[in-house]
Structure formats: C-alpha cells, structure tokens
Amino acid sequence: MALTAITNAQIFDGEKTVGAPTVVIDGGRITRVGGDAPRDSEIVDGTGATLLPGLIDAHVHSAPGSLALALRFGVTTELEMQGMNTRENRGLITDDDALADVRSSGFAITPPGGHPSELMPEGFRPKWDLPPEMPLMPFSATPREAAAFIPQLLARGSDFIKFMIDDGSVEGHPGLPSLDQATVNAGVAEAKKYGALTVAHALTLEATRMAVEAGIDGVTHVFMDQPHTDEIIRLIKDAGMFVIPCITLNASMMGHTGSQLADDPRVAARLDSTWDRTLRSSYNRFPQGRLDDVYDTVRALDAADIDILAGTDVSMPETFFGGLAHGASLHHELQYLVAAGLTPSRALRAATATTARRFRLSDRGRIAEGLRADLLLVDGDPTSDISDTLNTRAIWRRGTRLSA
C-alpha cells in the first residue's frame, strides 16, 4: 500500500484542534502528524476541510448491513451493547475494511422475561441468519447466577459486561422482571475480579442510582423519567462513571422522529428505503417525557466534568425501533449534545477520544503517530458548526479509503 499524505486540512485530533497540516498514512497506521508530505506519497488535498478521527458510536445493536452503513457515515467503530459480534464471531469483520469495526458485550445479564423482551412484537423473528457460534444468554435472577455467568461471557469473547436494570416503567410495561441490587452487585464484583469493564442499561433515575451503588463503570443511557438532582450528579461524579446519554433514543421514546435528519440530502443519499422509513418513525413509548429535562441533565453532567460518550442505541431497520439509523444517528446525537449545551469540540471528543479511552481502545479515537488510520475528512469546520460532520469528503478504515 502506497503512502498517503493528507495535507492542508484543519486537524481535530480527538481532543483539540492542532496546527499540523499534514497527516501521513502508511499501511493501516498513522506514521506522521506534521512536517512535509513524503515525496513518494499520494496527496489528498484537504483545503477547506477538517480531518477527524473515525467516529465511534458507543451504543448500537447490529443488524444485517449495519456495519457497512455506519462506515459510509464515517463511523469506523461501533460498540455493540447487546448482540452477536463477540470475538468468536467477528473475525471476518475485523479484516474487512468496507465495514465499521465492532466491539460487543455479547448478551446482557437480565432476568428471564426481562428487558428487552417487551420491545419485540409477538411472533417477531429477525430476518437474518444466526452465527455459527450461538451467543450465551445469561438470564439471571439471583446473585449466584449473575456471578456465574461473568467468566462464561468473558471466555466466549465479550469485550465488556452489560447489566439490564429496567422495570419496564419507561417502556409502558411496569412490573417487568428486573435485576435487584444484590444481583447487580454480585455480577459487578465478579467482573471486577477479571478486570472487565461493566456497563448498565438504566432509563430511570433509580436504576442509575442502583448502577452507582454496584460500582458500574458507566451507564448506557441518561435517565428520562424525571429531572436530575444535584445528588445524582454528585454520585455519578464521585463514582468516576461515564454516561452515554443516547439523546437520540430518548427523543424517539418521547415520540420525536428522525424525519428532519432523513430530509437532509447528505443523509438521504446514503439510506435505502427501509432505513429511511425507520428513521422517520419513533419508539413513542414515553410520550409524557420532557426532552428539556434530558438536556438539563446532560448539561449538568458536562458541567460536572463527567465523561460523556456519544451513542445512539440504533438497532434494526424496523419502525418499532424507529427514529434511528446506523451512522446517520451518531451525527444526530452530536447535534443533540450541542443543543444540550456541549461545545462542538466536547461533542466531538465524546465520539472519538473520550469513548476510546473509557472503553480501553488505545489504538484509535485520536490522530496520533502509531494509531490506526481510522479517519474522516469533512468539508467545513465541525468545531464551529457540528452539522459539518455530515459533509463527508473521504473516509479511511485502517488506512483503506472507502470507495464512493
């Protein structure tokens, strides 16, 4: 593979804008930031553009074709918060530079009949083939069961461990079987013995409090059932937790569709009719919720300097999972984060360096020598106008430029 030199672009390195006009790619790695372009390199003129690290969506559920779709929007890594792309199943994905890379929790620890079973219409069956190695289903109703599943999940290739703390109240299914505090505590304690990262699905303030008490590393949603309190912000801060707000999901749960995003020609050109229809729909399971309360919570988290990660909870191209589409919705999430009060640069960090750091992905998320050449070149300046992230000029995954 020939050397590639990207010149004359503004560079946002995952943390900040830097004054280095040249980035050199050799093979799948960044070999130089700054200096002159090597004489024998292929030149990509970035005049008028900004070079970003490839974006990371910190909360997805994969579907057929979703990794290819994500990459077309410059999302070079997706973190699967329930699914089948554990290490034992993703060998072909890792080596395919036409797909976003992926890390996965495998299936989450939840009680029999617990979340997310209530989201599936009766008789629904996914329209794709199952992998040769079926995922482990860690249904747990007791502390002993939860703890026993941890080494099994890790042995089967889970990159992190997820717990579902959900009584169904937000989804219109109050009384849904849910993990109790003792069971979450036991599972998290066992995961810590193995040094495993832990995350929790928590849509309510009380579920978030349970996650804090258990010592969870991060929550994969921001609660939407009530306004924040100073106490919960302090608890999250003192615990050193990260938060993946998934404002896009909260908005969809409250009945907001992604139609405005779907109308954007920069998005429409990359979606087929099924994803377009999904994006124009919504979950609409918690219409009484207040998006302004979510904004206020995210603003308070940011003001407390709590790590905020950009994620969407995008799933399958089905209208009952509506308002979301792989790749496109991460750009929507960045817009939502800015609407909530983050600066564009802080929002960009949430989709690059901060997520890479918190999920221990030391080889990506920044533009630095020796790291993976996962890169996104966009026209304009998203550090001033976050919508410019959709102005795609070029995408590289491990140094391979994505074909148009």
MOZI-V62422 format. One record per residue. N is the residue number from 1. RES is the residue in one small letter. PSI is psi in whole degrees, -180 to 180 (none if undefined). OMEGA is omega in whole degrees, 0 to 359 (* if undefined). Layout:
# MOZI-V62422
N_RES_PSI_OMEGA / N_RES_PSI_OMEGA
This chain:
# MOZI-V62422
1_m_130_182 / 2_a_155_173 / 3_l_143_174 / 4_t_133_177 / 5_a_120_176 / 6_i_119_188 / 7_t_157_169 / 8_n_10_177 / 9_a_152_164 / 10_q_141_182 / 11_i_122_168 / 12_f_113_192 / 13_d_9_183 / 14_g_-22_177 / 15_e_-39_187 / 16_k_168_173 / 17_t_132_183 / 18_v_153_182 / 19_g_58_178 / 20_a_105_189 / 21_p_-2_184 / 22_t_134_172 / 23_v_127_183 / 24_v_132_178 / 25_i_131_174 / 26_d_115_187 / 27_g_-131_182 / 28_g_11_187 / 29_r_156_170 / 30_i_120_183 / 31_t_-16_179 / 32_r_138_171 / 33_v_111_184 / 34_g_176_180 / 35_g_-169_180 / 36_d_156_176 / 37_a_135_176 / 38_p_147_186 / 39_r_-33_186 / 40_d_17_184 / 41_s_155_169 / 42_e_127_184 / 43_i_128_170 / 44_v_110_183 / 45_d_116_181 / 46_g_21_180 / 47_t_130_179 / 48_g_7_184 / 49_a_169_175 / 50_t_134_177 / 51_l_126_181 / 52_l_157_166 / 53_p_152_173 / 54_g_141_184 / 55_l_153_178 / 56_i_122_173 / 57_d_116_188 / 58_a_5_178 / 59_h_103_177 / 60_v_169_167 / 61_h_123_189 / 62_s_158_177 / 63_a_166_178 / 64_p_128_179 / 65_g_-3_187 / 66_s_-33_180 / 67_l_-34_175 / 68_a_-41_179 / 69_l_-44_180 / 70_a_-45_183 / 71_l_-33_179 / 72_r_-18_177 / 73_f_13_178 / 74_g_11_175 / 75_v_104_187 / 76_t_-14_176 / 77_t_136_172 / 78_e_139_177 / 79_l_111_186 / 80_e_118_185 / 81_m_8_165 / 82_q_123_182 / 83_g_-166_192 / 84_m_5_185 / 85_n_49_173 / 86_t_174_185 / 87_r_-34_183 / 88_e_-16_186 / 89_n_-6_191 / 90_r_19_182 / 91_g_-44_181 / 92_l_-32_179 / 93_i_-45_183 / 94_t_-36_185 / 95_d_5_184 / 96_d_106_184 / 97_d_10_171 / 98_a_4_181 / 99_l_150_168 / 100_a_145_173 / 101_d_164_185 / 102_v_146_168 / 103_r_152_190 / 104_s_146_172 / 105_s_-8_196 / 106_g_-149_180 / 107_f_146_186 / 108_a_155_175 / 109_i_120_183 / 110_t_156_178 / 111_p_159_172 / 112_p_129_182 / 113_g_4_180 / 114_g_-178_178 / 115_h_136_14 / 116_p_25_185 / 117_s_-30_184 / 118_e_-14_182 / 119_l_-18_187 / 120_m_125_174 / 121_p_149_181 / 122_e_130_179 / 123_g_0_182 / 124_f_135_175 / 125_r_128_178 / 126_p_147_185 / 127_k_53_176 / 128_w_163_182 / 129_d_144_177 / 130_l_153_180 / 131_p_162_181 / 132_p_-32_179 / 133_e_106_183 / 134_m_141_182 / 135_p_155_176 / 136_l_131_179 / 137_m_98_189 / 138_p_58_179 / 139_f_126_186 / 140_s_132_177 / 141_a_-4_182 / 142_t_160_176 / 143_p_-40_181 / 144_r_-42_180 / 145_e_-44_181 / 146_a_-46_181 / 147_a_-38_182 / 148_a_-28_181 / 149_f_-21_186 / 150_i_-56_180 / 151_p_-29_178 / 152_q_-44_179 / 153_l_-44_181 / 154_l_-39_178 / 155_a_-29_180 / 156_r_3_171 / 157_g_14_174 / 158_s_133_181 / 159_d_-21_177 / 160_f_168_185 / 161_i_132_181 / 162_k_141_177 / 163_f_136_175 / 164_m_114_176 / 165_i_91_191 / 166_d_118_179 / 167_d_7_176 / 168_g_0_186 / 169_s_-36_180 / 170_v_-33_183 / 171_e_5_181 / 172_g_21_179 / 173_h_60_180 / 174_p_144_182 / 175_g_6_178 / 176_l_139_176 / 177_p_133_184 / 178_s_152_176 / 179_l_138_174 / 180_d_173_186 / 181_q_-42_182 / 182_a_-37_181 / 183_t_-42_176 / 184_v_-45_181 / 185_n_-45_183 / 186_a_-41_179 / 187_g_-43_181 / 188_v_-42_180 / 189_a_-41_179 / 190_e_-41_179 / 191_a_-38_181 / 192_k_-30_178 / 193_k_-29_181 / 194_y_1_182 / 195_g_22_184 / 196_a_141_173 / 197_l_140_180 / 198_t_142_177 / 199_v_159_180 / 200_a_136_167 / 201_h_120_182 / 202_a_111_183 / 203_l_-9_181 / 204_t_161_179 / 205_l_-41_181 / 206_e_-39_177 / 207_a_-37_177 / 208_t_-42_177 / 209_r_-41_177 / 210_m_-41_179 / 211_a_-42_178 / 212_v_-48_182 / 213_e_-34_182 / 214_a_-15_183 / 215_g_25_177 / 216_i_144_179 / 217_d_-35_181 / 218_g_156_176 / 219_v_144_187 / 220_t_8_173 / 221_h_162_163 / 222_v_138_183 / 223_f_148_183 / 224_m_3_187 / 225_d_-17_182 / 226_q_165_176 / 227_p_159_178 / 228_h_162_171 / 229_t_158_175 / 230_d_-34_183 / 231_e_-46_183 / 232_i_-36_176 / 233_i_-42_179 / 234_r_-41_180 / 235_l_-45_179 / 236_i_-43_180 / 237_k_-50_184 / 238_d_-28_179 / 239_a_-9_181 / 240_g_25_183 / 241_m_158_168 / 242_f_161_180 / 243_v_130_172 / 244_i_96_190 / 245_p_-36_185 / 246_c_53_179 / 247_i_-32_178 / 248_t_-42_179 / 249_l_-45_179 / 250_n_-43_179 / 251_a_-43_179 / 252_s_-41_178 / 253_m_-30_181 / 254_m_4_175 / 255_g_1_178 / 256_h_130_178 / 257_t_172_174 / 258_g_26_185 / 259_s_-39_180 / 260_q_-39_176 / 261_l_-43_181 / 262_a_-29_179 / 263_d_-18_180 / 264_d_120_183 / 265_p_-25_178 / 266_r_-23_178 / 267_v_-47_185 / 268_a_-35_182 / 269_a_-16_185 / 270_r_1_182 / 271_l_141_171 / 272_d_178_187 / 273_s_-33_181 / 274_t_-45_178 / 275_w_-35_176 / 276_d_-45_180 / 277_r_-40_178 / 278_t_-45_181 / 279_l_-32_181 / 280_r_2_179 / 281_s_-171_175 / 282_s_159_173 / 283_y_-48_178 / 284_n_46_179 / 285_r_-12_182 / 286_f_60_185 / 287_p_-18_179 / 288_q_-6_181 / 289_g_159_181 / 290_r_115_179 / 291_l_-32_178 / 292_d_-34_176 / 293_d_-40_178 / 294_v_-46_177 / 295_y_-46_181 / 296_d_-39_179 / 297_t_-46_180 / 298_v_-40_178 / 299_r_-41_179 / 300_a_-39_176 / 301_l_-44_180 / 302_d_-42_180 / 303_a_-29_178 / 304_a_2_180 / 305_d_34_173 / 306_i_138_182 / 307_d_121_176 / 308_i_130_180 / 309_l_145_182 / 310_a_120_177 / 311_g_166_189 / 312_t_-28_189 / 313_d_28_176 / 314_v_146_186 / 315_s_-121_186 / 316_m_159_176 / 317_p_71_179 / 318_e_139_185 / 319_t_-24_178 / 320_f_-6_168 / 321_f_38_194 / 322_g_171_180 / 323_g_2_188 / 324_l_148_173 / 325_a_140_182 / 326_h_140_179 / 327_g_-64_183 / 328_a_-42_186 / 329_s_-21_174 / 330_l_-38_175 / 331_h_-38_176 / 332_h_-42_179 / 333_e_-40_177 / 334_l_-40_177 / 335_q_-41_177 / 336_y_-41_180 / 337_l_-40_177 / 338_v_-40_176 / 339_a_-30_179 / 340_a_-13_175 / 341_g_-5_176 / 342_l_148_171 / 343_t_156_176 / 344_p_-39_180 / 345_s_-39_178 / 346_r_-37_177 / 347_a_-43_179 / 348_l_-39_176 / 349_r_-36_181 / 350_a_-24_181 / 351_a_7_182 / 352_t_-96_191 / 353_a_-40_183 / 354_t_-45_179 / 355_t_-42_179 / 356_a_-42_181 / 357_r_-47_185 / 358_r_-27_178 / 359_f_15_171 / 360_r_35_177 / 361_l_79_190 / 362_s_-8_184 / 363_d_8_185 / 364_r_179_177 / 365_g_-8_179 / 366_r_161_172 / 367_i_101_183 / 368_a_153_182 / 369_e_134_178 / 370_g_-13_181 / 371_l_165_177 / 372_r_142_176 / 373_a_65_171 / 374_d_109_192 / 375_l_152_178 / 376_l_121_178 / 377_l_122_183 / 378_v_144_175 / 379_d_141_178 / 380_g_-159_186 / 381_d_93_181 / 382_p_-12_174 / 383_t_-12_174 / 384_s_-42_179 / 385_d_104_187 / 386_i_-25_179 / 387_s_-18_180 / 388_d_-12_177 / 389_t_-21_180 / 390_l_-6_182 / 391_n_63_188 / 392_t_126_172 / 393_r_-39_180 / 394_a_152_179 / 395_i_135_174 / 396_w_137_173 / 397_r_114_186 / 398_r_38_177 / 399_g_-5_178 / 400_t_122_181 / 401_r_131_180 / 402_l_131_178 / 403_s_146_181 / 404_a_none_*
